[in-house]
Amino acid sequence: LRHIRCLHLSDGEPFQLEDRFINLDTVPEAAEAPFETVSPNEWLVQRAPYSFIRTALRAELAHPIDQAHLGLPATDPVFVIERQTRFRDAPLTSVRLSHAASAFQIVTESGDLV
């Protein structure tokens, strides 16, 4: 496995903490990927097709790692997206994306505007 932790910024401020594991048995080229210049998600989308995805959304208290990277007090909640992807029966990646709950929302829309 390759473990990657990335802090994504928005306007110079912490926005998202990405904590990802990549299975090097299924994506061996990820061992040497330059994640300093391209995000792991962007890199994987270009190189590792998937056939199954599982996504969980939830709120929880910030872990100490979230607190340190996102600049949050221990009592603050985070909004978490956890995602696992597979190609057929082989696991590709597992990721936990955390965001300060006060600065994150998901909006869905459906239907016609007319």
Number of C-alpha atoms within 10 A of each C-alpha: 16 14 13 13 15 16 17 16 12 8 6 7 11 15 20 23 21 22 18 22 18 22 19 15 13 16 17 13 10 20 14 8 14 11 15 8 8 11 15 20 14 10 15 18 10 8 11 16 13 16 10 14 14 10 12 10 12 10 14 12 17 23 16 12 12 25 18 12 15 22 13 17 14 13 10 15 20 25 21 22 16 17 16 17 20 19 15 11 8 14 19 24 25 19 20 19 21 26 23 24 16 10 9 13 9 6 4 4 6 5 5 5 5 3
